[in-house]
Amino acid sequence: MIGKLKGVIDSYGEDFIVLDVHGVGYLVHCSARTLQALPAPGEAVTLAIETHVREDQIRLFGFLSDAEREWFRLLQTVQGVGAKVALSVLSTFKPGELASAIAIGDKAAIKRAPGVGPKVAERVVIELKDKAPAYSELDPAVIKLSGSVAEKRAPQPILDAVSALVNLGYGQPQAAAAISAASRNAGEGADTATLIRQGLKELSK
């Protein structure tokens, strides 16, 4: 199995490149985000490779990082997610962004990826939520709070404060992070109004 290729970009296709490795041209499928980050034809590049072998074909998928390749593998463990949908998700999100969205249960964000419907987005969040925090860019405390907010297990003032910030137009991750910080600063007994004020101060920093 091919795990890595180092060569010179020969040409670009709609969703692939031809990578020249010592005179052999490998057709490597990539996410749109990876394609945009690659250099011009004639320049050297090293790609982490995932090899799919079937009876009638061998397909190579290329990634700029091992983390992106790992997410490609993880996504395909979810029912209804094949290589095409996994690449679509990775075209929409950086690995850290994807991990953060899954960690806080943001199904609406996952659904933004072309080809991902509500049921698939829900399965991605449910089936990968225990694996996502390890790759997430978010503070573990924020992930914990977001999970509590989503399941309505957080104290009511915190639930109301996060909801208020979301209604003001902030994203759920931003709101949860701000109220998490506000709660630490104001103490456990803080009321909703205090948390909102402190949260807005955090967001304005």
DONU-931667 format. One record per atom (N, C-alpha, C, O): x, y, z. Coordinates in steps of 0.001 Angstrom, whole numbers, padded with zeros to 6 digits, always signed. Each point is the difference from the previous one (the first is absolute). Example, Ala and Ser with C-alpha at 12.3 -4.5 7.8 and 13.67 -1.06 7.14 Angstrom:
2
+013190-005690+007800;-000890+001190+000000;+000900+001200+000000;+001036-000019+000665;-001386+001069-001385;+000820+001190+000060;-000770+001090+000730;+000509+001108+000169;
This chain:
205
+000849-001201+000000;-000849+001201+000000;+000882+001248+000000;+001037+000045+000661;-001465+000956-001407;+000749+001259-000064;-000443+000896+001155;-001193+000259+000159;+002142+000217+000646;-000305+000859+001140;+000467+001426-000167;-000478+000904+000684;+001435-000698-001617;+000522+001353-000225;+000592+000067-001400;+000597-000960-000487;-000773+002111-000148;+000632+000240-001299;+000691+001358+000012;-000551+000992+000478;+001762-000971-001013;+000746+001244-000127;+000390+000141-001466;+000678-000862-000559;-001111+001947-000051;+000290+000172-001417;-000261+001421-000464;-000030+000937+000798;-000156-000796-002097;-000230+001307-000619;-001402+000001-000615;-000398-000958-000662;-000338+002035+000888;-001351+000084-000563;+000094+000139-001515;+000597+000944-000517;-001192-001896-000176;-000006+000020-001465;-001161+000836-000524;+000180+000845-000877;-001383-001086+001423;-001187+000732-000465;-001108-000104+001026;+000041-000817+000920;-001048+001688-001111;-001171+000026+000866;-001240-000436-000752;-000142+000302-001185;-000775-001022+001865;-001324-000290-000513;-001025+000652+000902;+000354+000779+000886;-001623-001091-001103;-001056+000632+000793;+000111-000349+001479;-000175+000869+000854;+000465-002131-000542;+000115-000406+001403;+001231-000881+000231;+000036-000814+000923;+000962+000993-001776;+001199-000833+000130;+001220+000714-000570;-000112+001015-000688;+001266-001570+000992;+001241+000418-000657;+000666-001242-000576;-000271-001122+000429;+001135+001337-001395;+000899-001055-000459;+001365+000325+000581;+000589+001038-000302;-000098-001934+001135;+001272+000219+000680;+001079-000854-000669;-000103-001226-000046;+001117+001881-000461;+001101-000681-000685;+001044-000422+001029;+000673+000835+000604;-000552-002148-000417;+000993-000545+000927;+000991-000816-000815;-000271-001141-000374;+001431+001750+000103;+001051-000664-000783;-000532-000530-001338;+000305-001122-000405;-001102+001950-000264;-000488-000366-001332;-001296-000777-000033;-000540-000257-001077;+000025-000127+002248;-001289-000692+000066;-001061+000994+000469;+000166+000639+001039;-001247-000508-001794;-001055+000946+000356;-001096-000654+000822;-000714-000873-000493;+000578+001293+001742;-001042-000526+000881;-001182+000973+000017;+000182+001191+000252;-001390-001694-000521;-001194+000829+000094;-000476-000050+001454;-000371-001056+000512;+000389+002218+000138;-000305+000077+001430;-001188+000929+000223;+000063+001185-000327;-001147-001725+000884;-001179+000813+000312;+000253+000795+001285;+000587-000509+000955;-001042+001764-000953;+000211+000879+001155;-001270+000798+000294;-000850+000176-000872;+000734+000304+002114;-001094+000909+000338;+000257+001347-000662;+001134+000313-000363;-002186+000483+000207;+000150+001330-000601;+000957+000861+000821;+000775+000780-000554;-000835-000926+001874;+000876+000780+000881;+001467-000373-000229;+000867+000874-000014;-000588-002166-000166;+001365-000445-000271;+000471+000493-001363;+001127+000474-000140;-001998-000587-000868;+000370+000448-001349;+000389+001476+000002;+000962+000396-000659;-001716+000417+001404;+000279+001440+000049;+001341+000299+000670;+000632+001015-000291;-000205-001900+001184;+001232+000241+000753;+001245-000531-000706;+001124+000302+000402;-001326-001091-001450;+001138-000602-000691;+000703+001017-000906;-000625+000955-000461;+001925-001157+000206;+000741+000932-000867;-000329-000203-001477;-000794-000871-000357;+001399+001666-000473;-000259-000031-001447;+000622-001241-000641;+000913-000597+000570;-001404+000199-001761;+000626-001111-000732;+001497+000230-000171;+000446+001120-000250;+000320-002200+000390;+001451+000097-000099;+000693+000132+001339;+001222-000111+000092;-002020+000351+000963;+000591+000147+001334;-000170-001285+000813;-000913-000794-000231;+001817+000621+001181;+000020-001232+000802;-001005+000048+001138;-000300+001068+000534;-000216-002233-000168;-000928-000082+001117;+000066-001418+000594;+000290-000968-000704;-000563+000868+002000;-000090-001295+000668;-001408-000156+000539;-000501+000886+000692;-000144-002002-000998;-001375-000236+000426;-000109-001286+000811;+000602-001019-000340;-001380+001085+001421;-000406-001218+000695;-001065-000660-000872;-000896+000681-000500;+000981-001973+000316;-000869-000703-000948;-000856-001048+000699;+000481-000745+000854;-001753+000698-001230;-000900-001080+000386;-000325-000781-001270;-000460+000578-000985;+000695-001880+001004;-000207-000843-001176;-001271-000827+000150;-000162-000732+000976;-000738+000853-001948;-001207-000839-000022;+000133-001016-001122;+000148+000368-001165;-000200-001629+001511;+000137-001065-000995;-001331-000723-000157;-000569-000498+000971;+000084+000448-002206;-001206-000761-000317;+000331-000975-001124;+001087+000042-000578;-002026-000907+000284;+000246-001011-001030;+000334+000630-001348;+000837-000505-000748;-001512+001624+000450;+000156+000582-001339;+000875+001243-000043;+000251+000525-001085;+000224-000032+002233;+000807+001217-000031;+000768+000220+001298;-000340-000541+001052;+001386+001353-001165;+000750+000485+001160;-000079+001515-000028;+000358+000621-001000;-000825-000014+002096;-000119+001462+000068;+000909+000526+001110;+000074-000566+001090;+000605+001652-001397;+000872+000645+000971;-000607+001334+000431;-000479+000769-000834;+000504-000500+002138;-000492+001261+000545;+001158+000675+000722;+000680-000626+000814;-000457+001899-001110;+001162+000696+000543;-000360+001099+000987;-001010+000686-000154;+001858-000530+001174;-000248+000969+001061;+001304+000696+000392;+001079-000590-000055;-001206+001858+000452;+001191+000760+000386;+000480-000342+001413;+001136+000302+000365;-002007-000934+000426;+000390-000348+001373;-000558-001364+000373;-000989-000463-000567;+001644-000169+001533;-000488-001282+000508;-001349+000176+000688;-000833-000906-000017;+000614+002098+000636;-001269+000254+000685;-001158-000001-000988;-001063-000551+000286;+001266+001168-001450;-001060+000027-001010;-000296-001426-000495;-001159-000370-000189;+002213-000417-000016;-000200-001381-000434;-000736-000807+001071;-000849-000830-000326;+001165+001065+001593;-000667-000723+001088;-001490+000332+000032;-000831-000876+000236;+000497+002149-000474;-001412+000378-000034;-000700-000623-001197;-001171-000370+000094;+001865+000250-001214;-000559-000675-001177;-000374-001439+000354;-001053-000492-000407;+001914-000171+001161;-000275-001375+000428;-001151-000053+001002;-000904-000827-000118;+000952+001727+001112;-001024+000005+001043;-001389+000265-000566;-000971-000655+000377;+000891+001613-001279;-001302+000356-000575;-000645-001193-000694;-001219-000168+000039;+002043-000654-000671;-000542-001127-000752;-000406-001178+000890;-000541-000991-000490;+000801+001101+001798;-000513-001017+000914;-001478+000259+000312;-000674-000846+000587;+000181+002020-000982;-001398+000373+000239;-000870-000520-001142;+000340+000166-001171;-001448-000787+001512;-000914-000521-001009;-000478+001132-000910;-000417+001057+000475;+000483-001288-001779;-000453+001000-000961;+001087+000942-000470;-000245+000847-000859;+001456-000979+001414;+001116+000864-000408;+001023-000821-000768;+000670-000864+000566;-000554+001140-001855;+001021-000626-000824;+001117+000984-000282;+000059+001072+000602;+000820-001433-001511;+001158+000849-000304;-000423+001373-000523;+000589+001018+000361;-001618-001000-001216;-000446+001270-000601;-000518+000965+001059;+000356+001178-000002;-001198-001675+000905;-000551+000865+001052;+001100+000412+000985;+000022+001139+000466;+000885-002062-000150;+001102+000327+000913;+000861+001128-000573;+000405+000905+000728;-000127-000961-002033;+000771+001076-000635;-000777+001303+000004;+000584+001071+000158;-001900-001153-000333;-000836+001194+000038;+000067+000674+001368;+000105+001222+000095;-000167-002031+000959;+000094+000540+001362;+001368+000654+000216;+000091+001078+000588;+000961-001728-001059;+001352+000545+000173;+000265+001182-000918;+000930+000772+000233;-001744-000624-001279;+000088+001201-000841;-000620+001194+000715;+000363+001147-000259;-001307-001429+001168;-000735+001048+000704;+000693+000421+001290;-000046+001170+000381;+000689-002125+000291;+000604+000269+001310;+001477-000374+000046;+000423-000983-000610;+000355+001778+001338;+001334-000440+000394;-000186-001092+001063;-001036-000029+000664;+002020-000871-000487;-000148-001057+000999;-000374+000512+001388;-000861-000579+000662;+001499+001658-000218;-000307+000543+001326;-001410+000544+000098;-000664-000160+001025;+000200+000812-002102;-001362+000537-000021;-001024-001128+000041;-001010+000086+000698;+001286-001139-001456;-000897-001148-000026;-000081-000647+001381;-001085-000323+000484;+002241+000139+000137;+000036-000607+001334;-000778+000840+001001;-000731-000540+000831;+000884+001857-000906;-000700+000891+000930;-001505-000077-000202;-000756-000062+000969;+000311+000066-002243;-001434-000069-000294;-000603-001296+000530;-001090+000002+000572;+001807-001114-000767;-000500-001292+000481;+000024-000045+001525;-000932-000505+000626;+001997+001032-000033;+000154-000060+001457;-001130+000718+000722;-000423-000432+001072;-000073+001531-001652;-001077+000756+000663;-001374-000368-000563;-001007+000607+000363;+000972-001610-001256;-001285-000468-000518;-000666+000947-000970;-001228+000056-000060;+002016+000697-000710;-000567+000987-000937;-000397-000669-001318;+000732+000067-000987;-001910-000718+000989;-000461-000714-001193;-000257+000951-001160;+000213-000360-001157;-000670+001576+001460;-000291+000975-001052;+001260+000353-000792;-000055+000203-001213;+001184-000132+001910;+001258+000304-000683;+000399-001143-000927;+000380+000236-001147;-000464-001468+001636;+000369-001160-000815;-000865-000075-001253;+000466-000412-001063;-001715+000808+001196;-000963-000075-001102;+000345+000975-001130;-000531-000113-001104;+001420+001069+001383;+000404+000958-001043;+000800-000661-001115;+000049+000515-001116;+000571-001641+001407;+000807-000686-001015;-000919-000557-001092;-000990-000662+000314;+001299+000918-001587;-000825-000522-001097;-000130-001522+000077;+000979-000714+000216;-002216+000237-000399;-000229-001441+000027;-000290-000568+001375;-000245-001198+000141;+000272+002057+000880;-000267-000450+001369;-001390+000466+000421;-000244+001198+000143;-000664-002151+000052;-001347+000318+000449;-000105-000037+001508;+000971-000315+000688;-002168+000643-000161;-000188+000044+001457;+000322-001323+000696;+000628+000001+001059;-001048-001125-001636;+000225-001296+000647;+001482-000349+000043;+000497-000483+001017;+000207+000728-002118;+001434-000291-000034;+000746+000913+000970;+000895-000453+000714;-001259+001737-000684;+000640+000944+000927;-000187-000450+001439;+000923+000079+000811;-002128-000552-000498;-000276-000476+001359;+000837-001233+000329;+000534-000119+001103;-000422-000799-002067;+000798-001204+000244;+001474+000343+000187;+000675-000584+000847;-000175+001534-001642;+001406+000422+000128;+000268+000513+001415;+000991-000368+000630;-001893+001227-000142;+000181+000579+001334;-000095-001073+001081;+000835-000050+000903;-001852-000807-000994;-000224-001008+001044;+001126-001040+000024;+000512-000352+001063;-000137-000133-002250;+000958-001112-000058;+001452+000428+000203;+000840-000813+000385;-000540+002093-000646;+001396+000447+000109;+000253+000944+001173;+001125+000462+000191;-002170-000173+000601;+000161+001011+001058;+001041-000402+001039;+000659+000865+000577;-000500-002165-000329;+000982-000435+000998;+001430+000071-000527;+000953+000012+000780;-000803+000035-002105;+001335+000059-000598;+000414+001436-000324;+001189+000315-000055;-002183+000551-000158;+000293+001360-000454;+000798+000856+000982;+000900+000719-000434;-001190-000763+001752;+000725+000901+000908;+001514-000102-000087;+000696+000992+000216;-000178-002160-000527;+001459-000173-000083;+000599+000843-001125;+001175+000364+000061;-001970-000048-001087;+000493+000767-001135;-000483+001453+000024;+000377+000801-000855;-001207-000473+001837;-000665+001296+000013;+000943+001133+000400;+000962-000195+000742;-001275+001396-001262;+000763+001194+000367;-000621+000704+001206;+000536+000995+000486;-001669-001514-000006;-000702+000654+001094;+000509-000451+001357;+000539-001096+000154;-000724+001973+000829;+000286-000321+001392;-000924-001136+000444;-001205+000072-000241;+001737-001121+000883;-000858-001094+000480;-001171+000475+000855;-001070-000609-000013;+001275+001705+000760;-001090+000531+000834;-001139+000518-000858;-001168-000122+000367;+001512+000704-001517;-001021+000506-000917;-000779-001162-000616;-001220+000065-000144;+001943-001128-000217;-000658-001186-000564;-000978-000587+001019;-001127-000361-000339;+001575+000274+001589;-000863-000547+001046;-001233+000864+000192;-001114-000515+000104;+001309+001838-000057;-001125+000912+000180;-000956-000090-001183;-001217-000024+000181;+001770-000025-001398;-000841-000073-001196;-000855-001258+000014;-001176+000028-000363;+001786-001136+000789;-000765-001241+000102;-001117+000120+001017;-001106-000491-000223;+001396+001151+001351;-001019+000188+001032;-001123+000910-000491;-001172-000223+000304;+001547+001256-001072;-001003+000912-000558;-000890-000744-000991;-001223+000139+000023;+001854-000933-000897;-000757-000737-001011;-000977-000973+000640;-001101-000207-000510;+001502-000391+001627;-000859-000985+000667;-000805+000615+001143;-000642-000710+000774;+000686+002047-000680;-000776+000744+001014;+000355-000439+001420;-000863-000028+000878;+002150-000321-000652;+000425-000439+001327;+000721+001110+000765;+000257-000145+001195;+000069+001243-001862;+000690+001095+000665;-000991+000780+000873;-001209-000072-000215;+001727+000818+001202;-000890+000844+000812;-000813+000942-000895;+000486+000442-001041;-001706-000140+001445;-000901+000801-000838;+000583+001365-000388;-000146+000405-001153;+000808+000328+002082;+000576+001286-000410;+001001-000138-001151;+000058+000854-000884;+000734-001942+000901;+000969-000228-001079;-000722-000319-001302;+000354+000524-001057;-001371-001389+001135;-000786-000312-001206;-000602+001260-000592;+000056+000214-001211;-000632+000624+002069;-000654+001222-000475;+001017+000987-000576;-000273+000673-000994;+001448-000592+001627;+001022+000940-000465;+000554-000420-001363;+000174+000838-000884;+000106-002140+000711;+000471-000492-001303;-001061+000246-001059;+000317+000441-001104;-001571-000722+001426;-001102+000215-000936;-000102+001466-000399;-000236+000317-001166;+000414+000576+002134;-000083+001439-000282;+001091+000433-000981;-000261+000774-000921;+001476-001271+001119;+001094+000373-000909;-000214-000578-001396;+000310+000645-001002;-000841-001864+000943;-000305-000598-001299;-001059+000831-000715;+000085+000208-001210;-001092+000272+001961;-001051+000835-000588;+000533+001345-000478;-000588+000642-000870;+001708-000228+001451;+000628+001253-000441;+000836-000192-001261;+000527+000962-000559;-000410-002214+000116;+000698-000254-001259;+001339-000700+000136;+000662-000275-001001;-000252-000018+002243;+001269-000704+000185;-000200-001499-000237;-001080-000538+000242;+002134-000123-000716;-000060-001443-000198;-000037-000713+001339;+000440+000536+001017;-000977-001766-001029;-000081-000759+001253;+001365-000219+000652;+000114+000140+001218;+000931-000479-001988;+001325-000166+000622;+000501+001285+000650;+000545-000031+001104;-000733+001181-001801;+000420+001285+000563;-000765+000305+001282;+000588+000403+001004;-001903-000600-001048;-000835+000297+001162;+000386-000882+001189;+000123+000482+001126;+000066-001775-001388;+000369-000920+001084;+001351+000369+000598;+000172-000037+001218;+000789+000393-002071;+001330+000379+000481;-000078+001264+000854;+000634+000084+001051;-001418+000905-001509;-000116+001263+000730;-000680-000202+001352;+000446+000548+001008;-001517-001328-000983;-000716-000221+001257;+000807-000893+000934;-000095+000136+001220;+000888-001050-001780;+000895-000815+000822;+000984+000888+000747;+000219-000170+001199;+000374+001124-001923;+000940+000936+000624;-000723+000909+000996;+000512+000286+001082;-001711+000163-001468;-000777+000875+000882;-000360-000705+001298;+000039+000605+001071;-000386-001874-001165;-000373-000769+001180;+001181-000163+000951;-000155+000060+001220;+001348-000268-001801;+001209-000113+000837;+000270+001318+000728;+000356+000007+001179;-000529+001109-001900;+000305+001315+000573;-001035+000441+001030;+000342+000592+001024;-001620-000888-001308;-001083+000516+000847;-000341-000931+001158;-000644+000416+000963;+001071-001666-001050;-000312-000951+001063;-001256-000806-000293;-000782+000341-000887;+000604-001417+001648;-001077-000948-000276;-001395+000590+000141;-000913-000408-000718;+000731+001354+001622;-001352+000505+000276;-000437+001153-000878;-001034+000612+000266;+001794-000298-001308;-000306+001167-000835;-001336-000172-000712;-000340-001093-000454;-000422+002203+000361;-001285-000083-000686;+000192+000193-001508;+001099+000297-000469;-002182-000472-000268;+000062+000045-001467;+000516+001343-000506;+000856+000048-000883;-001378+001045+001445;+000388+001333-000464;+001500+000238+000173;+000663+000559-000874;-000146-000999+002030;+001440+000160+000254;+000813-000815-000998;+001003+000478-000530;-001436-001705+000277;+000718-000857-000948;-000020+000589-001407;+000998-000062-000719;-002124+000627+000334;-000085+000607-001341;+000954+001180-000100;+000738+000127-000977;-000753+000748+002001;+000910+001164-000012;+001458-000437-000079;+000776+000512-000807;-000418-001473+001664;+001383-000493+000009;+000334-000697-001330;+001102+000146-000528;-002066-000902+000001;+000203-000678-001257;+000252+000972-001150;+000881-000225-000830;-001645+001284+000788;+000194+001023-001044;+001364+000667+000129;+000628+000336-001004;-000162-000142+002260;+001339+000562+000206;+001054-000953-000567;+000959+000436-000638;-001141-001748+000874;+000939-000986-000532;+000034+000047-001526;+001064-000086-000614;-002224+000223+000023;-000088+000006-001478;+000596+001255-000600;+000409+000002-001161;-000357+001074+001946;+000530+001268-000532;+001509+000114+000154;+000603+000952-000495;+000013-001917+001179;+001457+000043+000195;+000738-000197-001314;+001231+000007-000024;
